[in-house]
Amino acid sequence: MRRNLLVRFKLALALTCVSQPTVLLGGSQKPLIFADVTTFRCEFGDGEGRSEVDGRTENRRGDKFSDPLMIDAVNYRGRTARLIGNAGGSDLVILNNSKLALTFAEFTDVGGVSTITIFKRGGNFDLHHRAVMSRHLVFTTPNGLSMTQYYGTCRGMP
């Protein structure tokens, strides 16, 4: 009877460890939940959109956004974060943090805006969460606009 109970306990413990990923936080193991994540690594591949330069319109399909982006220092309460990419870093604002999605916005000095939405699904941060990045940019030189959308994934980093 005692041996049977020990086997059941070990099985229950093993199933819990498989279904709930754990990480070391503050020296002890506990399940990682979305609200604990303060860093995301995002990778975007295929994109599509339109650009205009000096009045000429060009449809863009199959653009690649090749460099990964890091969203760091996520402060859910203060609704801020930091974007780190190949061109340096910038401040982000959290526009939405619902049960289904987390949306960040970056506002440029010349009036453009970029948004990144991470779609939440499950609580397993070994998964890559679907994400989309929309960029609405204004360029002063050359005189142009860029309206693009890229599709990819973001992964929560412990």
C-alpha positions as a Python dict, from the first residue, in 0.01 Angstrom:
ca = {
    (1, 'M'): (0, 0, 0),
    (2, 'R'): (275, 242, 97),
    (3, 'R'): (478, 153, -214),
    (4, 'N'): (169, 208, -433),
    (5, 'L'): (117, 551, -278),
    (6, 'L'): (482, 643, -343),
    (7, 'V'): (452, 538, -709),
    (8, 'R'): (136, 749, -751),
    (9, 'F'): (309, 1050, -592),
    (10, 'K'): (610, 1019, -825),
    (11, 'L'): (381, 988, -1128),
    (12, 'A'): (179, 1294, -1024),
    (13, 'L'): (500, 1491, -967),
    (14, 'A'): (638, 1391, -1307),
    (15, 'L'): (316, 1491, -1485),
    (16, 'T'): (314, 1827, -1306),
    (17, 'C'): (673, 1898, -1415),
    (18, 'V'): (592, 1813, -1777),
    (19, 'S'): (276, 2023, -1794),
    (20, 'Q'): (406, 2327, -1601),
    (21, 'P'): (750, 2449, -1713),
    (22, 'T'): (955, 2583, -1425),
    (23, 'V'): (1240, 2828, -1409),
    (24, 'L'): (1461, 2953, -1133),
    (25, 'L'): (1328, 3282, -1002),
    (26, 'G'): (1488, 3421, -688),
    (27, 'G'): (1658, 3092, -608),
    (28, 'S'): (1342, 2877, -600),
    (29, 'Q'): (1151, 2699, -872),
    (30, 'K'): (801, 2814, -953),
    (31, 'P'): (584, 2805, -1264),
    (32, 'L'): (647, 3090, -1508),
    (33, 'I'): (331, 3284, -1592),
    (34, 'F'): (284, 3556, -1853),
    (35, 'A'): (288, 3836, -1593),
    (36, 'D'): (637, 3722, -1481),
    (37, 'V'): (789, 3771, -1826),
    (38, 'T'): (978, 4097, -1865),
    (39, 'T'): (1171, 4007, -2183),
    (40, 'F'): (1052, 3874, -2519),
    (41, 'R'): (1264, 3768, -2816),
    (42, 'C'): (1072, 3831, -3137),
    (43, 'E'): (1150, 3708, -3485),
    (44, 'F'): (956, 3827, -3787),
    (45, 'G'): (989, 3682, -4133),
    (46, 'D'): (759, 3744, -4423),
    (47, 'G'): (595, 4080, -4462),
    (48, 'E'): (385, 4278, -4701),
    (49, 'G'): (291, 4636, -4753),
    (50, 'R'): (332, 4943, -4963),
    (51, 'S'): (588, 5218, -4988),
    (52, 'E'): (572, 5554, -5154),
    (53, 'V'): (875, 5758, -5252),
    (54, 'D'): (835, 6094, -5425),
    (55, 'G'): (480, 6005, -5535),
    (56, 'R'): (568, 5660, -5675),
    (57, 'T'): (380, 5372, -5510),
    (58, 'E'): (535, 5028, -5480),
    (59, 'N'): (357, 4722, -5346),
    (60, 'R'): (584, 4508, -5132),
    (61, 'R'): (519, 4141, -5076),
    (62, 'G'): (765, 3889, -4939),
    (63, 'D'): (979, 4147, -4757),
    (64, 'K'): (1191, 3991, -4487),
    (65, 'F'): (1253, 4140, -4145),
    (66, 'S'): (1570, 3944, -4078),
    (67, 'D'): (1702, 4070, -3744),
    (68, 'P'): (1546, 3954, -3416),
    (69, 'L'): (1401, 4215, -3181),
    (70, 'M'): (1411, 4212, -2802),
    (71, 'I'): (1134, 4367, -2597),
    (72, 'D'): (1290, 4421, -2256),
    (73, 'A'): (1213, 4583, -1921),
    (74, 'V'): (841, 4515, -1961),
    (75, 'N'): (661, 4698, -1681),
    (76, 'Y'): (297, 4588, -1692),
    (77, 'R'): (188, 4820, -1412),
    (78, 'G'): (366, 5124, -1556),
    (79, 'R'): (266, 5027, -1914),
    (80, 'T'): (619, 5069, -2051),
    (81, 'A'): (889, 4858, -2213),
    (82, 'R'): (1207, 4895, -2416),
    (83, 'L'): (1265, 4778, -2776),
    (84, 'I'): (1616, 4670, -2874),
    (85, 'G'): (1695, 4605, -3241),
    (86, 'N'): (1966, 4641, -3501),
    (87, 'A'): (1926, 5022, -3507),
    (88, 'G'): (1951, 5065, -3129),
    (89, 'G'): (1679, 5099, -2867),
    (90, 'S'): (1361, 5294, -2814),
    (91, 'D'): (1083, 5328, -2560),
    (92, 'L'): (757, 5139, -2597),
    (93, 'V'): (412, 5196, -2451),
    (94, 'I'): (186, 4904, -2362),
    (95, 'L'): (-144, 4979, -2537),
    (96, 'N'): (-327, 4662, -2441),
    (97, 'N'): (-267, 4374, -2201),
    (98, 'S'): (-576, 4156, -2220),
    (99, 'K'): (-622, 3786, -2158),
    (100, 'L'): (-571, 3726, -2531),
    (101, 'A'): (-302, 3968, -2646),
    (102, 'L'): (-27, 4206, -2541),
    (103, 'T'): (28, 4509, -2767),
    (104, 'F'): (323, 4750, -2765),
    (105, 'A'): (357, 5078, -2958),
    (106, 'E'): (661, 5282, -3061),
    (107, 'F'): (611, 5643, -3167),
    (108, 'T'): (875, 5807, -3388),
    (109, 'D'): (987, 6168, -3381),
    (110, 'V'): (852, 6234, -3731),
    (111, 'G'): (501, 6103, -3666),
    (112, 'G'): (524, 5733, -3747),
    (113, 'V'): (407, 5448, -3529),
    (114, 'S'): (499, 5081, -3504),
    (115, 'T'): (303, 4823, -3309),
    (116, 'I'): (385, 4469, -3200),
    (117, 'T'): (108, 4240, -3079),
    (118, 'I'): (191, 3912, -2907),
    (119, 'F'): (-101, 3670, -2905),
    (120, 'K'): (-119, 3481, -2576),
    (121, 'R'): (-197, 3114, -2589),
    (122, 'G'): (-152, 2870, -2304),
    (123, 'G'): (103, 2918, -2030),
    (124, 'N'): (395, 2728, -2180),
    (125, 'F'): (678, 2970, -2249),
    (126, 'D'): (876, 2710, -2438),
    (127, 'L'): (626, 2784, -2716),
    (128, 'H'): (670, 3066, -2960),
    (129, 'H'): (365, 3290, -2944),
    (130, 'R'): (226, 3420, -3273),
    (131, 'A'): (301, 3788, -3323),
    (132, 'V'): (251, 4064, -3577),
    (133, 'M'): (442, 4389, -3627),
    (134, 'S'): (284, 4679, -3815),
    (135, 'R'): (503, 4970, -3918),
    (136, 'H'): (362, 5301, -4038),
    (137, 'L'): (669, 5512, -4107),
    (138, 'V'): (731, 5857, -4249),
    (139, 'F'): (1072, 5935, -4399),
    (140, 'T'): (1199, 6288, -4440),
    (141, 'T'): (1475, 6187, -4683),
    (142, 'P'): (1374, 6072, -4936),
    (143, 'N'): (1023, 6206, -4918),
    (144, 'G'): (839, 5881, -4851),
    (145, 'L'): (607, 5657, -4658),
    (146, 'S'): (628, 5292, -4559),
    (147, 'M'): (328, 5086, -4451),
    (148, 'T'): (427, 4727, -4378),
    (149, 'Q'): (317, 4433, -4171),
    (150, 'Y'): (539, 4141, -4066),
    (151, 'Y'): (435, 3806, -3925),
    (152, 'G'): (635, 3598, -3679),
    (153, 'T'): (670, 3478, -3321),
    (154, 'C'): (778, 3604, -2980),
    (155, 'R'): (910, 3390, -2699),
    (156, 'G'): (895, 3486, -2332),
    (157, 'M'): (1239, 3476, -2171),
    (158, 'P'): (1271, 3401, -1799),
}
